[in-house]
Amino acid sequence: MPLPPLVAPAAELTPNEIRRYSRHLIIPDVAMDGQKRLKNAKVLCVGAGGLGSPALMYLAAAGVGTLGIVDFDVVDESNLQRQVIHGQSDVGRSKAESAKASVAEINPLVKVNLHLERLDASNVMEIFSGYDLIVDGTDNFATRYLVNDACVLLNKPYVWGSIYRFDGQASVFWSEHGPCYRCLYPEPPPPGMVPSCAEGGVLGVLCASIGSIQVNEAIKVITGIGEPIVGRLMIYDALEMTYRSVKVRKDPECAICGKNPTITELIDYEAFCGVVSDEASQAASGSTITAGELNAMRQRGEEMYLVDVREPAEYEIVRIEGSVLIPPRELPSRLSELPQDKQVVLYCKTGVRSAEALALLKNAGFADAKHVQGGVTAWQTQVLGDEPLY
């Protein structure tokens, strides 16, 4: 349903602004009033990565008067495949600083506020309180629930997006007018169940598709035009080139926006979402070795059976010499391949999947099995030092 404009219009547009935004001004639904609302809007982007890149660029081009950027990370070469707001010369630079420079090139009339810090429960309320609308470009569940809960408690709308491989999702969550993220996903998935983009990959151009939807919705919410996708989940399949819309209803039993909320303040989101399951954490206790320790064991000639629990595409990029590939989904049916007379050592990319696999092996009777902390990434950086990171 149509919603009232989120932002009041600015007093006027300057001659420069009229020239710049002329293609907006001649759209009857936007016109001077809508452009003045965009000028007066304060929008915060959480993250200047895959989704934040197109979102920031098009929000700036559209004439949003104030943009905030929350990002504590630096630009890595692997980011450039999809994070188009950054360039080769930005590698090693703060993502927020790099994004600010790009925004200035796109539209110098936009004011940019930088928040060069990790968003967490200690600062989110203060940061969010200075903005009208939040655009969520995060890639982990702990921050997604943090963003949602802060927006509900502050009664602010936010535009959410998610990308993975060839699939994207987007919605507008606004508890005053519809459901929140917890209405759609009351609980996070089990630890290790859903890989991040860093582990599962993402088609670079998918970011543009979902990021542009997010900006489209932000403009609609700010100006009060059209029907924002509050109460709807947009699902995009890039391989099939299909969009579909799924209704999302407000959950009266929702823990934070329901009739009798049990969450009335921010919680420990890392603990709520977990990095690894309790079972994996227990299994890894006392059975974790470092990359350096693995290297020392190999140099001493200790017998071991080294198992790579990543996917075949990852194994092709880089591997630890002498390892055997057994993807996680195949491990339960291939336990008989593991030797009983050698120590089994597991590794993945960063140590999360191998910790989950270790729990499986421990339950199957491989009491001496171990896993490598930091995975092949630690092996590359701490032992080899010259292999490609991904």
C-alpha positions as CSV (number, residue, x, y, z in Angstrom):
1,M,0.0,0.0,0.0
2,P,1.2,3.6,-0.5
3,L,2.8,5.2,2.5
4,P,3.2,8.8,3.4
5,P,6.6,10.5,2.5
6,L,9.3,9.8,5.1
7,V,11.1,13.1,4.7
8,A,9.8,16.7,4.6
9,P,10.9,18.7,1.5
10,A,13.8,21.1,1.6
11,A,13.0,24.8,1.2
12,E,14.3,25.0,-2.3
13,L,16.6,23.7,-5.1
14,T,19.4,25.8,-6.4
15,P,19.9,26.4,-10.1
16,N,22.7,23.9,-10.1
17,E,20.5,21.3,-8.5
18,I,17.7,22.0,-11.0
19,R,20.1,21.4,-13.9
20,R,21.5,18.2,-12.3
21,Y,18.2,16.6,-11.4
22,S,16.2,17.8,-14.4
23,R,15.3,14.2,-15.5
24,H,13.8,13.6,-12.1
25,L,12.0,17.0,-12.1
26,I,10.0,16.2,-15.3
27,I,8.6,13.0,-13.9
28,P,5.2,14.0,-12.5
29,D,5.4,11.6,-9.5
30,V,8.8,13.0,-8.4
31,A,8.8,16.6,-9.6
32,M,10.1,19.5,-7.4
33,D,8.5,18.2,-4.3
34,G,10.1,14.7,-4.5
35,Q,13.5,16.1,-5.3
36,K,13.3,18.5,-2.4
37,R,12.5,15.5,-0.1
38,L,15.6,13.6,-1.5
39,K,17.7,16.7,-0.8
40,N,16.5,16.8,2.8
41,A,17.0,13.1,3.4
42,K,19.7,11.5,5.5
43,V,20.4,7.9,4.5
44,L,22.9,5.6,6.1
45,C,24.5,2.7,4.2
46,V,25.7,-0.1,6.4
47,G,28.7,-1.4,4.5
48,A,30.5,-0.1,1.4
49,G,30.9,-3.5,-0.2
50,G,29.0,-5.4,-2.8
51,L,25.5,-3.9,-2.1
52,G,26.8,-0.7,-0.6
53,S,28.7,0.2,-3.8
54,P,25.8,0.5,-6.2
55,A,23.5,1.8,-3.4
56,L,25.8,4.7,-2.5
57,M,26.5,5.5,-6.1
58,Y,22.8,5.8,-7.1
59,L,21.7,7.4,-3.9
60,A,24.3,10.1,-4.5
61,A,23.3,10.4,-8.2
62,A,19.7,10.7,-7.1
63,G,20.5,13.7,-4.9
64,V,20.1,12.3,-1.4
65,G,21.4,15.3,0.6
66,T,23.3,13.4,3.3
67,L,24.8,10.0,3.1
68,G,26.4,8.1,6.0
69,I,28.8,5.2,5.5
70,V,29.5,2.6,8.2
71,D,32.5,0.5,7.3
72,F,35.7,-0.4,9.2
73,D,37.2,-2.6,6.5
74,V,39.9,-1.8,3.8
75,V,39.7,-2.5,0.1
76,D,41.1,-5.9,-0.9
77,E,41.9,-6.9,-4.5
78,S,39.2,-9.6,-4.3
79,N,36.6,-6.9,-3.7
80,L,37.0,-5.3,-7.1
81,Q,35.1,-8.0,-8.9
82,R,31.8,-6.7,-7.5
83,Q,32.5,-3.6,-5.3
84,V,32.5,-1.1,-8.2
85,I,32.7,2.0,-6.0
86,H,36.4,1.1,-5.5
87,G,39.2,0.9,-8.0
88,Q,42.7,-0.6,-8.3
89,S,44.3,2.4,-6.7
90,D,42.1,2.0,-3.6
91,V,43.5,-1.4,-2.6
92,G,44.6,-1.1,1.0
93,R,42.6,2.0,1.5
94,S,39.7,2.4,3.9
95,K,36.5,1.4,2.1
96,A,34.6,4.2,3.7
97,E,37.2,6.8,2.6
98,S,37.3,5.3,-0.9
99,A,33.5,5.3,-1.2
100,K,33.4,9.0,-0.1
101,A,35.8,10.0,-2.8
102,S,33.7,8.2,-5.4
103,V,30.5,9.8,-4.2
104,A,32.2,13.3,-4.4
105,E,33.0,12.5,-8.1
106,I,29.4,11.5,-8.8
107,N,27.8,14.3,-6.9
108,P,29.7,17.0,-5.0
109,L,26.5,18.4,-3.7
110,V,26.0,15.4,-1.3
111,K,27.3,15.6,2.2
112,V,29.0,12.4,3.4
113,N,29.4,11.3,7.0
114,L,31.9,8.5,7.7
115,H,31.7,6.1,10.6
116,L,35.0,4.2,10.5
117,E,34.1,1.6,13.1
118,R,32.6,-1.8,13.4
119,L,28.8,-1.6,13.9
120,D,27.8,-3.2,17.2
121,A,25.4,-2.9,20.1
122,S,27.5,-0.2,21.7
123,N,27.2,2.3,18.9
124,V,24.4,1.3,16.6
125,M,21.6,3.4,18.4
126,E,23.7,6.5,18.4
127,I,24.7,6.2,14.7
128,F,21.2,5.2,13.4
129,S,19.5,8.0,15.3
130,G,21.1,10.6,13.0
131,Y,19.4,9.2,9.9
132,D,16.0,8.9,8.4
133,L,16.5,5.6,6.5
134,I,19.0,2.7,6.7
135,V,20.2,0.7,3.7
136,D,21.5,-2.6,4.9
137,G,24.3,-4.1,2.8
138,T,25.8,-6.4,5.4
139,D,26.8,-10.0,4.7
140,N,26.5,-11.7,8.1
141,F,23.6,-12.7,10.2
142,A,24.7,-11.1,13.5
143,T,24.8,-7.6,11.9
144,R,21.5,-8.2,10.1
145,Y,19.7,-8.9,13.4
146,L,21.5,-6.0,15.0
147,V,20.4,-3.6,12.2
148,N,16.8,-5.0,12.4
149,D,16.5,-4.7,16.2
150,A,18.0,-1.2,16.3
151,C,15.6,0.0,13.6
152,V,12.6,-1.5,15.3
153,L,13.6,0.1,18.7
154,L,14.2,3.4,16.9
155,N,11.1,3.1,14.7
156,K,13.1,3.6,11.5
157,P,12.5,1.9,8.1
158,Y,15.3,0.1,6.5
159,V,15.9,-1.5,3.1
160,W,17.4,-4.9,3.3
161,G,19.3,-6.9,0.6
162,S,21.0,-10.2,0.4
163,I,23.1,-11.9,-2.3
164,Y,24.7,-15.3,-2.8
165,R,26.1,-16.8,-5.9
166,F,23.3,-16.2,-8.5
167,D,20.4,-15.4,-6.1
168,G,19.3,-12.2,-4.5
169,Q,16.6,-11.0,-2.1
170,A,15.4,-7.6,-1.1
171,S,12.7,-6.1,1.1
172,V,11.7,-3.0,3.1
173,F,11.3,-3.6,6.8
174,W,9.3,-1.1,8.8
175,S,7.7,-2.3,11.9
176,E,5.3,0.6,12.1
177,H,3.7,-0.4,8.8
178,G,4.6,-4.1,8.3
179,P,6.9,-6.9,9.3
180,C,10.5,-6.8,10.5
181,Y,13.3,-9.1,9.5
182,R,12.6,-11.3,12.5
183,C,9.0,-11.8,11.2
184,L,10.6,-13.4,8.1
185,Y,13.5,-15.1,9.9
186,P,12.8,-15.6,13.6
187,E,16.0,-17.5,14.2
188,P,19.3,-17.5,12.3
189,P,20.3,-20.6,10.4
190,P,22.4,-23.2,12.2
191,P,26.1,-22.2,12.3
192,G,27.9,-23.3,9.2
193,M,24.7,-24.0,7.3
194,V,24.7,-20.9,5.1
195,P,28.2,-20.0,3.7
196,S,29.1,-16.3,3.4
197,C,29.9,-14.8,0.0
198,A,33.6,-15.2,0.9
199,E,33.1,-18.9,1.1
200,G,30.3,-19.5,-1.4
201,G,31.0,-16.8,-3.9
202,V,28.8,-14.3,-5.7
203,L,28.3,-13.2,-9.3
204,G,29.6,-9.7,-9.3
205,V,26.8,-8.1,-11.4
206,L,24.2,-9.5,-9.0
207,C,25.2,-6.8,-6.6
208,A,24.1,-4.1,-9.1
209,S,20.7,-5.9,-9.5
210,I,19.9,-6.0,-5.8
211,G,21.6,-2.7,-4.9
212,S,19.5,-0.9,-7.5
213,I,16.3,-2.4,-6.0
214,Q,17.4,-1.1,-2.6
215,V,17.9,2.4,-4.0
216,N,14.6,2.3,-5.9
217,E,12.8,1.4,-2.6
218,A,14.7,4.0,-0.7
219,I,13.6,6.7,-3.1
220,K,10.0,5.6,-2.9
221,V,10.0,5.6,0.9
222,I,11.6,9.0,1.1
223,T,9.3,10.7,-1.4
224,G,6.1,8.7,-0.7
225,I,5.7,7.6,-4.3
226,G,4.6,4.2,-5.5
227,E,4.2,1.2,-3.2
228,P,7.3,0.2,-1.3
229,I,7.8,-3.5,-0.9
230,V,6.9,-3.4,2.8
231,G,5.4,-6.9,3.5
232,R,6.9,-8.4,0.4
233,L,10.1,-10.2,-0.3
234,M,11.6,-9.8,-3.8
235,I,13.5,-12.9,-5.0
236,Y,15.8,-12.7,-8.0
237,D,17.3,-15.6,-9.8
238,A,20.0,-14.4,-12.2
239,L,20.4,-17.7,-14.0
240,E,16.7,-18.1,-14.8
241,M,16.3,-14.3,-15.0
242,T,13.2,-14.3,-12.9
243,Y,11.8,-12.1,-10.3
244,R,9.1,-13.2,-7.9
245,S,7.4,-11.6,-4.9
246,V,6.5,-13.4,-1.7
247,K,4.1,-11.9,0.9
248,V,5.6,-11.5,4.3
249,R,3.1,-11.0,7.1
250,K,3.8,-9.3,10.4
251,D,4.2,-12.0,13.1
252,P,2.0,-11.1,16.1
253,E,4.4,-13.3,18.2
254,C,7.5,-11.7,16.8
255,A,10.2,-11.4,19.6
256,I,10.7,-7.7,19.0
257,C,7.8,-6.2,17.0
258,G,5.0,-8.5,18.2
259,K,2.2,-7.8,20.6
260,N,4.2,-8.9,23.6
261,P,7.9,-8.5,22.7
262,T,10.5,-10.4,24.6
263,I,13.3,-8.3,23.2
264,T,13.1,-4.8,24.5
265,E,16.8,-3.9,24.2
266,L,19.8,-4.9,22.1
267,I,21.3,-8.4,22.8
268,D,24.6,-10.2,22.2
269,Y,24.2,-10.9,18.4
270,E,27.4,-12.9,18.0
271,A,26.2,-15.3,20.7
272,F,22.7,-15.3,19.2
273,C,23.9,-16.2,15.7
274,G,27.0,-18.1,16.6
275,V,30.0,-18.7,14.4
276,V,30.1,-22.5,15.0
277,S,27.7,-24.8,16.7
278,D,28.2,-25.7,20.4
279,E,29.0,-29.2,19.3
280,A,31.7,-28.0,16.9
281,S,33.1,-25.7,19.6
282,Q,33.4,-28.6,22.0
283,A,34.9,-30.8,19.4
284,A,37.5,-28.2,18.5
285,S,38.5,-27.7,22.2
286,G,41.9,-29.4,22.5
287,S,41.8,-30.6,18.9
288,T,42.8,-27.5,17.1
289,I,46.3,-26.9,15.6
290,T,47.7,-23.9,13.9
291,A,49.1,-23.7,10.4
292,G,52.6,-23.5,11.8
293,E,52.0,-26.6,13.9
294,L,50.7,-28.5,10.9
295,N,53.9,-27.4,9.0
296,A,56.1,-28.6,11.9
297,M,54.3,-32.0,11.9
298,R,54.9,-32.4,8.2
299,Q,58.5,-31.5,8.5
300,R,59.0,-34.1,11.3
301,G,57.4,-36.7,8.9
302,E,54.5,-37.5,11.2
303,E,51.9,-39.7,9.5
304,M,48.6,-38.0,8.9
305,Y,45.6,-38.0,6.6
306,L,45.0,-34.4,5.5
307,V,41.4,-33.8,4.4
308,D,40.2,-30.6,2.6
309,V,36.5,-30.0,3.5
310,R,35.9,-27.3,1.0
311,E,34.1,-27.3,-2.4
312,P,35.8,-28.5,-5.7
313,A,36.0,-25.0,-7.1
314,E,37.9,-23.8,-4.1
315,Y,40.2,-26.8,-4.2
316,E,41.2,-25.9,-7.8
317,I,42.3,-22.4,-6.7
318,V,44.7,-23.4,-4.0
319,R,45.2,-26.4,-1.7
320,I,47.6,-27.8,0.9
321,E,49.8,-30.3,-0.9
322,G,49.0,-33.9,-0.2
323,S,45.4,-33.2,0.9
324,V,42.4,-35.2,-0.1
325,L,39.2,-33.3,-1.1
326,I,36.0,-34.4,0.6
327,P,33.3,-31.7,0.4
328,P,31.2,-31.3,3.6
329,R,28.0,-32.7,2.0
330,E,29.9,-35.9,1.1
331,L,31.7,-36.4,4.4
332,P,29.0,-38.4,6.2
333,S,28.9,-41.0,3.4
334,R,32.7,-41.2,3.0
335,L,33.8,-41.8,6.6
336,S,34.8,-45.3,5.6
337,E,37.6,-43.8,3.4
338,L,39.3,-42.3,6.4
339,P,42.1,-44.4,7.9
340,Q,42.0,-45.7,11.5
341,D,45.8,-46.0,11.8
342,K,46.6,-42.4,10.9
343,Q,45.7,-39.1,12.5
344,V,43.1,-37.3,10.4
345,V,43.6,-33.6,10.1
346,L,40.9,-31.4,8.5
347,Y,41.0,-27.9,7.0
348,C,38.8,-25.6,5.1
349,K,39.1,-21.9,4.1
350,T,39.1,-20.3,7.6
351,G,38.4,-23.0,10.1
352,V,34.6,-22.8,10.4
353,R,33.6,-25.7,8.2
354,S,36.4,-27.9,9.4
355,A,35.3,-27.4,13.0
356,E,31.8,-28.6,12.1
357,A,33.4,-31.5,10.2
358,L,35.5,-32.3,13.2
359,A,32.4,-32.7,15.4
360,L,31.1,-35.3,12.9
361,L,34.3,-37.2,13.0
362,K,34.5,-37.2,16.8
363,N,31.0,-38.6,16.9
364,A,32.0,-41.3,14.5
365,G,34.9,-42.5,16.7
366,F,37.9,-40.5,15.3
367,A,38.9,-39.3,18.7
368,D,42.4,-38.1,17.6
369,A,41.2,-36.1,14.7
370,K,42.2,-32.4,14.6
371,H,41.4,-29.3,12.5
372,V,43.5,-26.4,11.3
373,Q,42.7,-23.0,12.9
374,G,42.4,-20.4,10.1
375,G,42.4,-23.1,7.4
376,V,44.1,-22.8,4.1
377,T,44.1,-19.0,4.4
378,A,46.4,-19.3,7.5
379,W,48.5,-21.8,5.6
380,Q,48.9,-19.4,2.7
381,T,49.8,-16.4,4.8
382,Q,51.7,-17.9,7.6
383,V,53.6,-20.8,5.9
384,L,53.8,-20.2,2.2
385,G,53.3,-16.5,1.9
386,D,53.1,-16.4,-1.9
387,E,50.0,-18.4,-2.8
388,P,46.8,-16.7,-4.1
389,L,44.2,-15.7,-1.6
390,Y,40.5,-15.9,-2.5
